[in-house]
Amino acid sequence: MAQSSAAQLQSGDHGADPEEALVEQRLTELLAATDVAKTPAEELWGSQFDSGLAWVNFPEGRGGLGLSVRLQSVIDTRLRRAGFPVNFYRNPIGVGMAAPVLISHGSAAQIDRYLRPLFTCEEVWCQLFSEPGAGSDVASLATRAVQDGDEWIVNGQKVWTTLAHVARFGLLVARTDPDVPKHQGLTYFVLDMHAPGVEVRPLRQITGEAEFNEVYLTDVRIPDRERLGAVGEGWRVTLTTLMNERVALGGGVGSRGSGPIAEAVKLWKAASRHDPVLRERLVRLWAQAEAGRLTNLRASQLREAGTPGPEGSVGKLLNAELNQRIYELCIDLLGPAGMLYASYAMRRPDEASFVGSDVRKMLLRSRANTVEGGTSEIMRNILGERVLGLPGEPRVDRDLPWSKVPRS
């Protein structure tokens, strides 16, 4: 019978870091038992989860080993080199946001039910926060949830919902008490996207794709057991989601020179002429990308499971604007060929288009980077107030009941 993680730590080689030794042992066992080239992606991710290497800082039996989160980058790098696919792009909301929310605020039944199929991407998740009248100010949302016995009846509209068209479940915030200030009257739910009354409509983007959606909720019934957190404490759960979203969108740690900057370097090497001005831009962007990678590495080592601190906003702000500048350089490196785009035909992608090798498409897609997951203006407010200690923005509606706040 396999030893528990605690027993393995106690019996490990005391000359090395016991946590690192345990992770190394689990990685060796996983790779020795797996034919990566012949195993379907879902099975690979399932084996990773069962080995405790999905989120190493999560509890045992729930995709983790209860170890330091700093070891996750070691695990991810090793598995990528061995040929394991990346599940984040197929299920970014699930892997990056739903999992830490569930582990922090979910019941034991919810964690047991959702966590593994979420990681294997058998069940894709989406995030139902933004509304036509509640974008940057999410707490002003108007979608209502009214309790009816042991169920909640939900009516409203959500927008800019990534991958809602393929999602099995959604993270939903709704207003349950309109007569208290906006942050106090919210409650958080897991929504079955296949429930009666859920309608998903595509939102076509500048790339031609419809990765985003608008979602209409008409008399949708949600069992109370699918509530995350207490009634009226939805904003606290929402903050857990938003902080993890910013960490996820801020860019993974990765290896040096990877990601969008790797595409720019590739184009530079393939260029027929090496313009010194373009070379200087490339080197400056490479240095900024490396500084961002190291900042993300430090932030990932400091945070634990659950709610990261405001450092996630640093990475999100930096990477959003940096990606746009990198892809602008890529187009300049292509010359006249940079004006050619394969097709604007509408397509419903199965994965999120955060990264890609088609730099023309990514130039267009990167325009969303400074809006999605919190605008760059909001990120600067968060950093100014929560990191630098600067005076906050005037908030005249902070203490008013939501029902008394004028709405357009």
C-alpha positions in Angstrom: 0.0 0.0 0.0 1.3 3.5 -0.9 2.5 5.6 1.9 0.6 8.9 2.7 2.4 12.1 1.8 3.1 12.8 5.5 4.7 9.4 5.9 6.7 9.8 2.7 8.0 13.2 3.9 9.1 11.7 7.2 10.9 8.8 5.6 12.5 10.8 2.8 16.2 11.7 2.3 17.0 14.2 5.0 19.8 15.6 3.0 17.4 17.2 0.6 14.3 19.3 0.9 11.6 16.8 1.9 8.9 18.5 -0.1 11.0 18.6 -3.2 12.0 15.0 -2.7 8.3 14.0 -2.5 7.4 15.9 -5.6 10.3 14.3 -7.4 9.2 10.9 -6.3 5.7 11.4 -7.5 6.8 12.8 -10.8 9.1 9.9 -11.4 6.3 7.4 -10.6 3.8 9.2 -12.8 6.1 9.4 -15.8 7.3 5.8 -15.4 3.7 4.5 -15.4 2.6 6.7 -18.3 3.1 6.4 -22.1 2.6 10.1 -22.7 2.5 9.8 -26.5 -0.2 7.2 -26.6 -2.4 8.3 -23.7 -5.4 10.7 -24.3 -5.1 14.1 -22.7 -8.0 13.6 -20.3 -6.3 10.4 -18.9 -3.0 12.2 -18.6 -4.6 15.0 -16.6 -6.5 12.4 -14.5 -3.2 10.7 -13.6 -1.7 14.0 -12.7 -4.6 14.8 -10.4 -4.5 11.4 -8.7 -0.8 11.8 -8.1 -1.4 15.0 -6.2 0.4 17.1 -8.9 -2.6 19.1 -10.2 -2.4 21.8 -7.6 0.4 20.7 -5.3 -0.7 23.1 -2.5 -4.3 21.6 -2.4 -5.1 18.9 0.2 -4.3 15.3 -0.4 -7.0 13.4 -2.4 -8.1 16.7 -4.0 -5.4 17.1 -6.6 -2.6 18.1 -4.2 -0.2 17.1 -1.6 -0.6 19.9 0.9 2.9 21.3 0.0 4.2 24.7 -0.9 2.7 26.3 -4.0 6.3 27.2 -5.2 6.7 23.6 -6.3 3.9 23.8 -8.9 6.2 25.5 -11.4 8.7 22.7 -11.0 5.9 20.2 -11.7 4.5 22.0 -14.7 7.9 22.5 -16.3 8.8 18.8 -15.9 5.5 17.6 -17.3 5.5 19.9 -20.2 9.0 18.7 -21.2 7.7 15.1 -21.0 4.9 16.0 -23.4 1.9 16.5 -21.1 -0.6 18.9 -22.8 -1.6 22.2 -21.1 -5.2 22.1 -19.8 -5.5 25.8 -19.0 -6.4 26.8 -22.5 -9.1 24.3 -22.8 -10.6 25.1 -19.4 -9.1 28.5 -18.2 -12.0 29.4 -15.9 -12.1 26.0 -14.4 -8.4 25.4 -13.8 -7.5 29.0 -13.0 -10.5 30.3 -11.0 -13.1 27.7 -10.2 -10.7 25.3 -8.5 -9.3 27.8 -5.9 -12.8 29.1 -5.3 -14.1 25.6 -4.7 -11.2 24.6 -2.4 -11.7 27.9 -0.4 -15.5 28.2 -0.2 -17.0 24.9 -1.5 -18.6 22.1 0.6 -16.9 18.7 0.8 -19.5 17.4 -1.6 -18.9 20.2 -4.1 -15.1 19.7 -4.0 -15.4 15.9 -4.5 -18.0 16.3 -7.3 -16.3 19.1 -9.4 -12.6 19.2 -8.9 -11.3 16.2 -10.8 -13.5 16.5 -13.9 -12.7 20.2 -13.9 -8.9 19.4 -14.1 -9.3 16.7 -16.7 -11.4 19.2 -18.8 -14.3 16.7 -19.0 -16.3 19.5 -17.6 -15.5 23.1 -18.8 -16.4 26.1 -16.7 -17.3 29.7 -17.4 -17.6 32.8 -15.3 -20.9 34.7 -15.1 -19.9 38.1 -13.6 -20.0 41.0 -16.1 -23.3 42.5 -17.2 -24.3 45.2 -19.8 -24.6 47.6 -16.9 -21.9 46.2 -14.6 -18.5 45.8 -16.2 -15.6 47.3 -14.2 -18.0 47.8 -11.3 -19.0 44.2 -11.0 -20.7 44.8 -7.6 -23.4 46.9 -9.2 -24.8 43.8 -11.1 -28.5 43.5 -11.4 -29.1 39.7 -12.0 -31.6 38.7 -9.3 -31.8 35.4 -7.3 -34.9 34.9 -5.2 -35.1 32.0 -2.8 -38.0 29.6 -3.2 -37.7 26.9 -0.6 -34.5 25.0 -1.1 -34.0 26.5 -4.5 -33.1 29.9 -6.0 -34.9 31.4 -9.0 -32.5 33.5 -11.1 -33.3 36.1 -13.8 -30.8 38.4 -15.6 -28.2 38.8 -18.3 -24.5 38.2 -18.3 -22.0 39.3 -21.0 -18.4 38.6 -22.2 -18.6 35.1 -20.9 -15.6 33.1 -22.2 -16.4 29.6 -23.6 -20.0 29.7 -22.3 -21.0 27.8 -25.4 -19.0 24.7 -24.4 -19.3 25.1 -20.6 -20.9 22.6 -18.4 -20.9 24.7 -15.2 -20.6 28.4 -14.5 -19.5 30.6 -11.5 -22.5 32.9 -11.0 -22.9 36.0 -8.8 -26.4 37.3 -8.3 -28.1 39.9 -6.2 -30.2 38.4 -3.4 -30.9 41.5 -1.4 -31.4 44.8 -3.2 -32.0 46.8 0.0 -28.5 46.8 1.3 -25.3 48.4 -0.2 -24.2 46.7 -3.4 -21.3 44.7 -2.0 -23.4 43.2 0.8 -26.4 41.9 -1.2 -24.6 39.4 -3.4 -24.6 35.6 -3.3 -22.4 33.2 -5.2 -23.6 29.9 -7.0 -22.5 27.1 -9.2 -24.8 27.2 -12.2 -25.6 24.2 -14.4 -25.2 25.6 -17.9 -27.6 22.9 -19.2 -30.4 23.9 -16.8 -33.8 25.1 -18.3 -33.8 28.8 -18.9 -30.1 29.2 -19.7 -29.6 30.7 -23.2 -26.1 31.3 -24.7 -25.7 33.7 -27.6 -22.3 34.3 -29.4 -20.4 37.6 -29.4 -18.3 37.9 -32.5 -14.9 39.4 -32.0 -12.5 41.4 -34.2 -10.6 38.1 -35.0 -13.8 36.7 -36.5 -14.2 34.2 -33.7 -16.9 34.1 -31.1 -15.0 33.0 -28.0 -17.1 35.3 -25.8 -20.9 35.1 -25.3 -23.8 36.7 -23.7 -25.9 34.6 -21.4 -29.6 35.1 -20.6 -31.1 33.6 -17.5 -34.8 33.2 -17.3 -36.4 31.6 -14.2 -33.4 29.4 -13.8 -33.6 27.2 -10.7 -30.4 26.5 -8.7 -30.5 24.2 -5.7 -29.4 25.9 -2.5 -26.7 23.2 -2.1 -25.0 24.7 -5.0 -24.4 28.0 -3.2 -20.7 28.9 -2.5 -20.4 30.7 0.8 -23.1 32.2 2.9 -26.1 34.2 1.7 -25.0 37.8 1.3 -21.3 36.9 1.3 -21.0 36.6 -2.5 -18.6 39.5 -2.8 -16.0 37.8 -0.5 -16.2 34.7 -2.8 -16.1 37.0 -5.9 -12.8 38.5 -4.6 -11.3 35.1 -4.4 -12.3 34.5 -8.1 -11.1 37.9 -9.3 -7.7 37.7 -7.6 -7.1 34.2 -9.0 -8.3 35.4 -12.5 -5.7 38.2 -12.4 -3.0 35.7 -11.5 -4.1 33.4 -14.3 -4.3 36.2 -16.9 -1.0 37.7 -15.6 0.8 34.9 -17.4 2.2 31.6 -16.1 5.8 31.4 -14.9 7.0 29.5 -17.9 10.6 29.3 -19.0 12.9 32.2 -20.0 12.0 33.6 -23.4 8.8 31.6 -23.8 5.3 32.9 -24.6 4.6 35.8 -27.0 8.2 37.0 -26.9 9.3 33.7 -28.3 7.3 34.4 -31.5 9.0 37.8 -31.8 12.4 36.3 -31.5 11.5 33.6 -34.1 10.4 36.3 -36.6 13.6 38.3 -35.9 15.8 35.3 -36.7 13.8 34.7 -39.9 13.9 38.3 -41.1 15.9 39.0 -44.3 17.3 42.2 -42.8 18.1 43.2 -39.2 17.0 46.8 -38.6 18.8 48.1 -35.5 15.7 50.0 -34.4 13.6 46.8 -34.5 16.5 45.0 -32.7 16.4 47.5 -29.9 12.6 47.2 -29.5 13.0 43.4 -29.4 15.7 43.5 -26.7 13.7 45.9 -24.6 10.6 43.8 -24.8 12.5 40.6 -24.1 13.9 42.2 -20.9 10.4 43.3 -19.9 9.0 39.9 -20.5 11.8 38.3 -18.4 11.1 40.8 -15.6 7.4 39.9 -15.8 8.2 36.2 -15.6 10.4 36.6 -12.5 7.7 38.8 -10.9 5.1 36.1 -11.6 7.4 33.5 -10.1 7.9 35.5 -6.9 4.2 36.1 -6.6 3.3 32.5 -7.2 5.7 31.4 -4.4 4.2 33.9 -1.9 0.6 33.0 -2.4 -1.2 30.0 -0.9 -4.4 28.2 -1.9 -7.5 30.5 -2.0 -7.2 34.2 -2.4 -3.9 35.7 -3.6 -2.9 39.2 -2.7 -3.0 42.2 -5.0 0.3 41.1 -6.5 -1.8 39.3 -9.2 -2.8 42.8 -10.5 0.9 43.6 -11.1 1.3 40.6 -13.5 -2.1 41.2 -15.1 -1.4 44.8 -15.8 2.2 44.2 -17.0 1.4 41.3 -19.3 -1.7 42.8 -20.8 0.1 45.9 -22.1 3.3 44.0 -22.8 1.5 41.4 -25.0 0.1 44.2 -27.2 3.5 45.8 -27.7 5.1 42.4 -28.5 2.5 41.5 -31.2 2.8 45.0 -32.7 6.5 44.4 -33.0 5.8 41.0 -34.6 3.6 42.6 -37.3 6.4 45.2 -38.0 8.9 42.3 -38.3 6.6 40.7 -40.9 6.6 43.8 -43.0 3.8 44.0 -45.7 2.9 40.3 -45.0 1.7 41.5 -41.6 -1.4 43.0 -43.2 -2.6 39.6 -44.5 -5.2 37.8 -42.3 -6.3 34.3 -43.2 -10.1 34.6 -42.5 -12.6 36.7 -40.6 -15.2 33.9 -40.9 -17.1 33.3 -37.7 -15.9 30.4 -35.7 -16.9 29.0 -32.3 -13.5 27.9 -30.7 -13.3 25.1 -28.2 -10.4 26.7 -26.4 -9.6 30.2 -25.1 -7.3 32.2 -27.5 -4.9 33.7 -25.0 -1.8 32.6 -26.9 -1.1 31.4 -30.4 1.5 31.1 -33.2 -0.6 33.2 -35.7 0.8 36.6 -34.7 -1.7 38.4 -37.0 -4.6 36.9 -35.1 -2.9 37.5 -31.7 -2.4 41.1 -32.5 -6.2 41.5 -32.9 -6.9 39.2 -29.9 -4.5 41.1 -27.6 -6.7 44.2 -27.8 -8.9 42.4 -25.2 -6.0 41.9 -22.8 -6.3 45.3 -21.3 -10.1 44.9 -20.8 -10.7 41.3 -19.8 -10.2 40.3 -16.1 -10.3 43.9 -15.0 -9.3 46.9 -17.1 -5.8 48.3 -16.9 -7.4 51.4 -15.2 -8.9 49.2 -12.5 -5.6 47.4 -12.0 -3.8 50.7 -11.5 -6.5 51.7 -8.9 -6.0 48.5 -7.0 -2.2 48.8 -7.0 -2.4 52.5 -6.0 -4.8 51.9 -3.1 -3.8 48.4 -1.9 -0.1 48.3 -2.6 1.1 51.9 -2.5 -1.5 53.2 0.0 -2.7 56.1 -2.0 -6.1 57.7 -1.4 -9.0 55.8 -2.8 -11.3 56.9 -5.6 -14.4 58.7 -4.5 -17.2 56.1 -4.0 -20.5 58.0 -3.4 -22.7 54.9 -3.6 -20.7 52.8 -1.2 -23.1 53.0 1.7 -26.3 53.4 -0.2 -28.8 50.5 -0.6 -28.4 49.1 -4.2 -32.1 49.8 -4.9 -31.5 53.5 -4.2 -28.5 54.0 -6.5 -29.5 55.6 -9.9 -29.1 53.3 -12.8 -29.0 54.0 -16.5 
